[in-house]
Amino acid sequence: MQLSSQSGSAQTGVERFLAACRRQQTDTTPIWFMRQAGHCLAEYRTLRESYDILTIARTPELCSQVSLMPVAQYGVDAAVMYTDIILPLPGMGLQTELDPARGPIVRNPVRTMQDVNALRVLPAEETTPFVMEAIRIVKEALSGKQAVIGIAGGPLTLALYIIEGVPTREYSTAKSLMYQSPAVWHALLNKITDVLVSYVQAEARAGADTIQLFDSNVGILGPGAYAQFVQPYTRRVLEAIRQAGAQSIHFGTGNASLLPEMARAGGDVIGVDWRVDIDQAWQQIGVEHGIMGNLDPTLLLAPWDTINAGCIDILKRIQRRPGHIFNLGHAVHPGTNPDDLRRLVDTVHNYRGHAAESSH
Ligand SMILES: Cc1c2[nH]c(c1CCC(=O)O)Cc1[nH]c(c(CCC(=O)O)c1C)Cc1[nH]c(c(CCC(=O)O)c1C)Cc1[nH]c(c(C)c1CCC(=O)O)C2
C-alpha cells in the first residue's frame, strides 16, 4: 500500500494503528498514551469519587466507559483497556489489593515450591470474564474506527510483585529467590505464563486488536539474567498473542541494554522509554520490529513550546519510517494538562516530515 504523505486522514485510527504494527506505510503516525484512560481526565476523576480502581476495572460498564473517554477527548488512534496487570492474580489464589500510590499488594506472597504448587491455573474466561466483556463493549462502541488495546503484565513484572508481596525498589527478595532457588523461580514463571497465555488469548478472542505486554520492571536485570530467567516465558506469551491473530507490543522501562534480548523474545512492536534516543533504540531492536515511544512524560509538565520541541525531535529521528507508534516513554503523569495531550495528538497527526532537512 502506497500512501501519499499529504493524504491527511485517509486511514481510520485502527487502520493506521495496525498498519504501523505491521511496519506498513501509514497516512500519518498513529498515537496513544499509556494510562490515557484515567489520571488527568476530569470525567474520570468524578467517577473515582464513587468507585475505586479495581471496582471500575471489574465492572464492564464502568471499565468500557473509562476506556472510551480518551478516544473522544484526545483523538487518539486506540483505546487501551482500563485494566490493571494484577487482575489475573486472584484467580491463581493470590490475595491481591491495589494501593493507588504504591501499586500491587499480595497478602500471601510466594516463596517456596509448596507455595507455587498451591497456585491455580484456570481459564481466563472463568476467572476474569469481566475483562473480556469490557473489551467486547469497547470494540462495538468504536465500530472499527480506533484500535482496541488489551493489556497484560509481563511474566517478570508479575513474578516480582507475587514474590515480594509489596512494591520495592530493588526487588531483592525476588531476585535472591531467582538466583538461589532457580527451580522454584522457573516453576513459578511457568505457572504465571500458563495464566497469561490463557488471558491474552481470551482478550484477542474478545476483540483486542493489539495486546501490550507490560514488563515494566524488566530493567532490574542485565541481558544474561534476562535471557536465562525471563525470555523463554515472555516469548511464549508473545507467541500466544501471535497465534490468536492479534498484534503485540512488548514494553519495558529502564531497559536500554536489554532491547536486543527483548526484541529476540518477540513483539511486533517494542515499546521504549525516554532514556534512549528512539532512532538508536530502533537500530538495536532491528528492522523486523516496529517501535513505540518515547516522549518523557515529565516533559508534558513543561510549557507547550518545550513539549512540541520534544515531540518534533522524535518525529525527525524517525523520518516517517513505517512501524512507529507515537507514545510517551511511560504512563501519563497525573498533573498533565489534557489540552497538551490534545495538542500533542494534533501535532503528531499533522506532521508531514522534514524530508528536505538533513537529520542528526
Ligand atoms: C505500580 C502500580 C501498578 N498499579 C498501580 C501502581 C502504583 C503506581 C502507578 O500508578 O503506577 C496503581 C494503579 N493502577 C491503575 C491506576 C489508575 C490509574 C489512573 O488513575 O489513571 C492506579 C493508581 C490502573 C491501571 N494500571 C495499569 C493500567 C493499564 C495500562 C495503561 O493504561 O497504559 C491501568 C489503567 C497497568 C499497570 N499496573 C501496574 C503496572 C506495573 C502496570 C503497567 C503499566 C506501568 O508500568 O505503569 C501495577
The ligand as an SDF file (V2000), in Angstrom:
LIG
                    3D

 48 52  0  0  0  0  0  0  0  0999 V2000
    2.8990    0.0430   40.0700 C   0  0  0  0  0  0  0  0  0  0  0  0
    1.3910    0.0870   40.0750 C   0  0  0  0  0  0  0  0  0  0  0  0
    0.5160   -0.8570   39.4710 C   0  0  0  0  0  0  0  0  0  0  0  0
   -0.7620   -0.4300   39.6860 N   0  0  0  0  0  0  0  0  0  0  0  0
   -0.7380    0.7570   40.3710 C   0  0  0  0  0  0  0  0  0  0  0  0
    0.5880    1.0870   40.6590 C   0  0  0  0  0  0  0  0  0  0  0  0
    1.0170    2.2730   41.5150 C   0  0  0  0  0  0  0  0  0  0  0  0
    1.6020    3.4150   40.8290 C   0  0  0  0  0  0  0  0  0  0  0  0
    1.1540    3.6880   39.4280 C   0  0  0  0  0  0  0  0  0  0  0  0
    0.1550    4.3330   39.2360 O   0  0  0  0  0  0  0  0  0  0  0  0
    1.8710    3.2110   38.5310 O   0  0  0  0  0  0  0  0  0  0  0  0
   -1.9110    1.5240   40.7740 C   0  0  0  0  0  0  0  0  0  0  0  0
   -2.8360    1.8910   39.6830 C   0  0  0  0  0  0  0  0  0  0  0  0
   -3.2810    1.0930   38.6330 N   0  0  0  0  0  0  0  0  0  0  0  0
   -4.1750    1.7920   37.8660 C   0  0  0  0  0  0  0  0  0  0  0  0
   -4.3530    3.0510   38.4700 C   0  0  0  0  0  0  0  0  0  0  0  0
   -5.3180    4.0730   38.0000 C   0  0  0  0  0  0  0  0  0  0  0  0
   -4.5750    4.9830   37.0920 C   0  0  0  0  0  0  0  0  0  0  0  0
   -5.2680    6.2630   36.8880 C   0  0  0  0  0  0  0  0  0  0  0  0
   -5.8470    6.8390   37.7990 O   0  0  0  0  0  0  0  0  0  0  0  0
   -5.1630    6.6950   35.7610 O   0  0  0  0  0  0  0  0  0  0  0  0
   -3.5040    3.1470   39.5840 C   0  0  0  0  0  0  0  0  0  0  0  0
   -3.2990    4.3350   40.5260 C   0  0  0  0  0  0  0  0  0  0  0  0
   -4.8790    1.2860   36.6720 C   0  0  0  0  0  0  0  0  0  0  0  0
   -4.0110    0.7630   35.5890 C   0  0  0  0  0  0  0  0  0  0  0  0
   -2.8800    0.0110   35.7500 N   0  0  0  0  0  0  0  0  0  0  0  0
   -2.4020   -0.3430   34.5240 C   0  0  0  0  0  0  0  0  0  0  0  0
   -3.2790    0.1720   33.5350 C   0  0  0  0  0  0  0  0  0  0  0  0
   -3.2230   -0.1240   32.0300 C   0  0  0  0  0  0  0  0  0  0  0  0
   -2.0960    0.4640   31.2970 C   0  0  0  0  0  0  0  0  0  0  0  0
   -2.3610    1.7360   30.5660 C   0  0  0  0  0  0  0  0  0  0  0  0
   -3.4660    2.3060   30.5880 O   0  0  0  0  0  0  0  0  0  0  0  0
   -1.4060    2.2100   29.9420 O   0  0  0  0  0  0  0  0  0  0  0  0
   -4.2770    0.8690   34.2060 C   0  0  0  0  0  0  0  0  0  0  0  0
   -5.4330    1.5970   33.5830 C   0  0  0  0  0  0  0  0  0  0  0  0
   -1.2250   -1.1890   34.2290 C   0  0  0  0  0  0  0  0  0  0  0  0
   -0.2470   -1.4110   35.2910 C   0  0  0  0  0  0  0  0  0  0  0  0
   -0.4660   -1.6250   36.6170 N   0  0  0  0  0  0  0  0  0  0  0  0
    0.7360   -1.8440   37.2830 C   0  0  0  0  0  0  0  0  0  0  0  0
    1.7680   -1.7990   36.3100 C   0  0  0  0  0  0  0  0  0  0  0  0
    3.2440   -2.0030   36.5860 C   0  0  0  0  0  0  0  0  0  0  0  0
    1.1480   -1.5460   35.0710 C   0  0  0  0  0  0  0  0  0  0  0  0
    1.8110   -1.4610   33.7500 C   0  0  0  0  0  0  0  0  0  0  0  0
    1.9610   -0.0610   33.3310 C   0  0  0  0  0  0  0  0  0  0  0  0
    3.0040    0.7160   34.0510 C   0  0  0  0  0  0  0  0  0  0  0  0
    4.1610    0.2930   34.0320 O   0  0  0  0  0  0  0  0  0  0  0  0
    2.6560    1.7540   34.6120 O   0  0  0  0  0  0  0  0  0  0  0  0
    0.8700   -2.0960   38.7170 C   0  0  0  0  0  0  0  0  0  0  0  0
  1  2  1  0
  2  3  2  0
  2  6  1  0
  3  4  1  0
  3 48  1  0
  4  5  1  0
  5  6  2  0
  5 12  1  0
  6  7  1  0
  7  8  1  0
  8  9  1  0
  9 10  2  0
  9 11  1  0
 12 13  1  0
 13 14  1  0
 13 22  2  0
 14 15  1  0
 15 16  2  0
 15 24  1  0
 16 17  1  0
 16 22  1  0
 17 18  1  0
 18 19  1  0
 19 20  2  0
 19 21  1  0
 22 23  1  0
 24 25  1  0
 25 26  1  0
 25 34  2  0
 26 27  1  0
 27 28  2  0
 27 36  1  0
 28 29  1  0
 28 34  1  0
 29 30  1  0
 30 31  1  0
 31 32  2  0
 31 33  1  0
 34 35  1  0
 36 37  1  0
 37 38  1  0
 37 42  2  0
 38 39  1  0
 39 40  2  0
 39 48  1  0
 40 41  1  0
 40 42  1  0
 42 43  1  0
 43 44  1  0
 44 45  1  0
 45 46  2  0
 45 47  1  0
M  END
$$$$
